[in-house]
């Protein structure tokens, strides 16, 4: 420092002389450079760097631990660190110390630290904070472990470790408070929405109190009256159920409402099916829809149900007649046409033509058959008149013939046409074909195959087969397959039978598969499962 002062004085004297500018020598340049270097060193803070050789070979990426340990021991680095730790190893600026550790102070002191104040007030506040820290940290810190300097706080290693530990605990407490407040906000918000949705569900349930007891009076159709009103209520309850499911809360009321909504959906589907089959010409399809409506106790649709029952009865009687009339007209068979018209008269349709189902065009077909019969009768009458006229001419012109010639004439005369025997059904289905359909009915009923049962019953209705025991049993099984209770009972029986491991396991499994498929078609698979 003295050398720097002397050099600075010489430089001032050299530059400030009155005689004018002197020649700059090498010595003066060196002194000026040395002076600037010393001034730079005066401004800087000294840091000591200890270099450690990692390996003897001077290769990059190679570290010899024993060599580095020997150098640190020999150079006294560990000893210097130990001595430093025995003293005030940490020196933290006052503002940084307050910013980092003020969370450990009591609330009133924190407010004083955060308030604006003079330098003396800040120093007094800092001194008070340091005096309260041993009480806050406990026995882990001895008095005098932290000292306030002019611009820094001097602290020992143990005190700094205790400070950091308590700061982490304080921050964890703040984090827990933040989490508590946020979770409380979420729960209050969720339960606020749940309360509103719950009250809306209760109001809807009170207004639409369906299915409280068995019977048609407790259905949605009986209380609302029309399918359109049921669909409107379904939209409303579906919106409420969607909002309730979004809350992710367990609500017993929601489960009850879901059951009511599912039953209402099945009612709407059954009513739509009744509307669809109102113009159907398949008796089995109409009977299936009627069985489903009866299962859901939809007697409220009385007029539609009664009209469909009458339509089924008429279709079963008229479909075979229409098919037989079309076949007879195609063949132009006079005897078959007469037979079909007798069946039409036996059904009373010639007196009540309004009973014909319009979609099968039975009235027009019967009129065509009657016209064809009239034409054939007129044709036969003309043929008979022509034949009689020719016979009279031959008798007038012919000479007497011998008995042998008459015998030969009788011998070569054509045999009169034999009347065809009556067929088993009106449509002409053979006995073998009927037996084949009966076998299909029995097999389909045995394995609960609703689709095959429906197809075979359609053939029975189309050809007008007689309702013997096998047909009646198949019809009864088909109607039972439209009932949820029957399907559920049979599924339980089949499931129990699967565990017995008998020879009928394949058949039982097929029955169970057909029952599951029928439950899916009825839309009740989840409930029966």
VENZI-V197019 format. One record per residue. PHI is phi in radians with two decimals (none if undefined). PSI is psi as a letter, one per 20 degrees, with the letter a starting at -180 (NA if undefined). Layout:
PHI:PSI / PHI:PSI
This chain:
none:g / -1.12:h / -1.09:g / -1.13:h / -1.12:g / -1.08:g / -1.13:h / -1.14:g / -1.13:g / -1.12:h / -1.13:h / -1.20:g / -1.11:g / -1.13:g / -1.39:h / -1.79:j / -1.16:q / -1.49:i / -1.37:i / 1.93:a / -1.37:p / -1.68:q / -1.29:p / -1.42:p / -1.72:r / -1.15:h / -1.14:g / -1.19:h / -1.12:g / -1.14:g / -1.15:g / -1.13:g / -1.11:g / -1.16:h / -1.16:g / -1.13:h / -1.16:g / -1.15:h / -1.12:h / -1.15:h / -1.16:h / -1.12:h / -1.35:h / -1.45:r / -1.77:p / -1.32:p / -2.25:p / -1.82:p / -1.97:p / -1.81:p / -1.58:p / -2.12:p / -1.43:p / -1.33:h / -2.71:r / -1.31:h / -1.40:i / 1.02:l / -1.80:q / -1.33:q / 1.35:j / -2.12:p / -2.25:p / -1.80:o / -1.15:g / -1.10:h / -1.13:g / -1.15:h / -1.12:g / -1.08:g / -1.14:g / -1.15:h / -1.19:g / -1.18:h / -1.45:i / 1.37:k / -1.15:g / -1.08:g / -1.14:h / -1.15:h / -1.15:g / -1.11:g / -1.13:h / -1.13:h / -1.20:h / -1.19:h / -1.76:b / -1.51:n / -1.25:h / -1.85:p / -2.32:o / -1.95:p / -1.02:q / -1.05:g / -1.08:g / -1.13:h / -1.11:g / -1.14:g / -1.08:h / -1.46:h / -2.05:j / -1.21:i / -1.15:i / -1.46:i / -1.37:q / -1.09:r / -1.03:g / -1.07:h / -1.22:h / -1.10:h / -1.17:h / -1.17:h / -1.15:h / -1.32:i / -1.31:q / -1.32:p / -2.77:r / -1.35:r / -1.13:h / -1.18:g / -1.12:h / -1.15:h / -1.17:g / -1.10:h / -1.13:h / -1.18:h / -1.13:g / -1.12:h / -1.10:g / -1.16:h / -1.28:h / -1.46:i / -1.08:g / -1.00:h / -1.18:h / -1.26:g / -1.43:h / 1.49:b / -1.29:i / -1.20:i / -2.18:p / -1.51:q / -1.06:p / 1.57:j / -1.30:i / -2.31:p / -2.26:p / -1.58:p / -1.67:b / -1.26:g / -2.24:i / -2.36:r / -1.89:p / -1.75:p / -2.47:q / -1.40:r / -1.09:g / -1.09:h / -1.16:g / -1.14:h / -1.11:g / -1.14:h / -1.06:g / -1.10:h / -1.13:g / -1.20:h / -1.12:g / -1.05:g / -1.13:g / -1.13:g / -1.10:h / -1.10:h / -1.12:g / -1.09:g / -1.08:g / -1.12:h / -1.12:g / -1.10:g / -1.09:g / -1.07:g / -1.15:g / -1.20:g / -1.15:h / -1.09:g / -1.09:g / -1.09:g / -1.13:g / -1.12:h / -1.16:g / -1.14:g / -1.25:h / -1.10:g / -1.15:h / -1.14:h / -1.13:g / -1.15:g / -1.11:g / -1.11:g / -1.15:h / -1.14:g / -1.12:g / -1.10:g / -1.14:g / -1.15:g / -1.14:h / -1.19:h / -1.34:h / -2.06:m / -1.55:m / -1.73:r / 1.01:k / -1.32:i / -2.68:q / -1.18:q / 2.17:q / -1.22:i / -1.23:i / -1.82:j / -1.48:r / -1.15:h / -1.14:h / -1.18:h / -1.59:h / -1.67:h / 1.71:g / -2.30:q / -1.19:h / -1.10:g / -1.17:h / -1.11:g / -1.11:h / -1.11:g / -1.17:h / -1.11:g / -1.06:g / -1.13:g / -1.23:h / -1.15:h / -1.12:g / -1.14:g / -1.16:h / -1.09:g / -1.13:h / -1.18:h / -1.15:h / -1.19:h / -1.34:i / 1.01:l / -2.05:q / -1.46:o / -2.11:o / -1.03:h / -1.10:h / -1.14:g / -1.12:g / -1.11:g / -1.14:h / -1.07:g / -1.12:g / -1.11:g / -1.12:g / -1.09:g / -1.16:g / -1.12:h / -1.09:h / -1.19:h / -1.11:g / -1.08:g / -1.09:g / -1.16:g / -1.16:h / -1.12:h / -1.15:h / -1.09:h / -1.17:h / -1.16:g / -1.49:j / -1.11:h / -2.02:j / -1.33:q / -1.98:j / -1.84:o / -1.05:h / -1.15:h / -1.11:g / -1.17:g / -1.10:h / -1.11:g / -1.15:h / -1.15:h / -1.11:h / -1.17:h / -1.14:g / -1.16:h / -1.07:h / -1.54:j / 1.03:l / -1.64:l / -1.23:i / -1.12:h / -1.60:l / -1.07:g / -1.09:g / -1.13:g / -1.13:g / -1.09:g / -1.12:h / -1.24:h / -1.09:g / -1.11:h / -1.13:g / -1.08:g / -1.08:g / -1.20:g / -1.11:g / -1.09:h / -1.46:h / -1.65:h / -1.04:g / -1.06:h / -1.14:g / -1.12:g / -1.11:g / -1.13:h / -1.12:g / -1.12:g / -1.12:g / -1.16:h / -1.19:h / -1.16:h / -1.51:i / 0.97:l / -1.61:o / -1.10:g / -1.14:g / -1.18:h / -1.11:g / -1.09:g / -1.11:g / -1.13:g / -1.14:h / -1.11:h / -1.16:h / -1.10:g / -1.17:h / -1.11:h / -1.40:i / 1.33:j / -1.35:i / -1.29:h / -1.61:h / -2.15:m / -1.14:i / -1.23:i / -1.34:i / -1.11:p / -1.27:p / -1.07:h / -1.18:h / -1.64:i / 0.96:l / -1.22:h / -1.14:g / -1.15:h / -1.14:g / -1.10:h / -1.11:h / -1.14:h / -1.13:g / -1.10:g / -1.14:g / -1.15:h / -1.09:g / -1.07:g / -1.12:g / -1.16:h / -1.13:g / -1.10:g / -1.13:g / -1.12:h / -1.11:g / -1.11:g / -1.10:h / -1.18:g / -1.12:g / -1.10:h / -1.17:g / -1.12:h / -1.11:g / -1.15:h / -1.14:h / -1.13:h / -1.12:g / -1.15:h / -1.16:h / -1.26:h / -1.63:i / -1.40:q / -1.60:r / -1.11:p / -1.97:r / -1.36:r / -1.09:h / -1.12:g / -1.16:h / -1.11:h / -1.12:g / -1.13:h / -1.12:g / -1.14:h / -1.21:h / -1.59:i / -1.12:p / -1.18:q / -1.24:q / -1.11:q / -1.19:p / -1.42:q / -1.26:p / -1.17:q / -1.22:q / -1.26:p / -1.44:r / -1.17:g / -1.99:r / -1.13:h / -1.45:i / 1.56:j / -1.27:p / -1.33:r / -1.13:h / -1.10:g / -1.15:h / -1.14:g / -1.11:h / -1.11:g / -1.15:h / -1.09:h / -1.09:g / -1.09:g / -1.07:g / -1.12:g / -1.16:g / -1.14:h / -1.21:h / -1.17:h / -1.83:j / 1.03:l / -1.57:n / -1.17:h / -1.17:g / -1.15:h / -1.07:g / -1.11:g / -1.11:g / -1.18:h / -1.16:h / -1.09:h / -1.15:h / -1.09:g / -1.21:h / -1.17:h / -1.69:i / 1.18:l / -1.21:q / -1.23:q / -1.48:n / -1.48:a / -1.11:g / -1.15:g / -1.17:g / -1.11:g / -1.12:g / -1.14:g / -1.10:h / -1.14:g / -1.12:h / -1.13:g / -1.18:h / -1.13:h / -1.23:i / -1.63:j / -1.84:p / -1.16:g / -1.11:g / -1.08:g / -1.09:g / -1.11:g / -1.12:g / -1.16:h / -1.12:g / -1.11:g / -1.09:g / -1.15:h / -1.13:g / -1.16:h / -1.21:h / -1.14:h / -1.37:i / -1.40:h / 1.01:l / -1.66:a / -1.30:i / -1.60:j / -1.13:h / -1.12:g / -1.13:g / -1.07:g / -1.12:h / -1.15:g / -1.07:g / -1.14:h / -1.11:g / -1.14:h / -1.17:g / -1.12:g / -1.10:g / -1.15:h / -1.09:h / -1.16:h / -1.15:h / -1.43:i / 1.38:k / -2.17:k / -1.12:g / -1.14:h / -1.28:g / -1.19:h / -1.14:NA
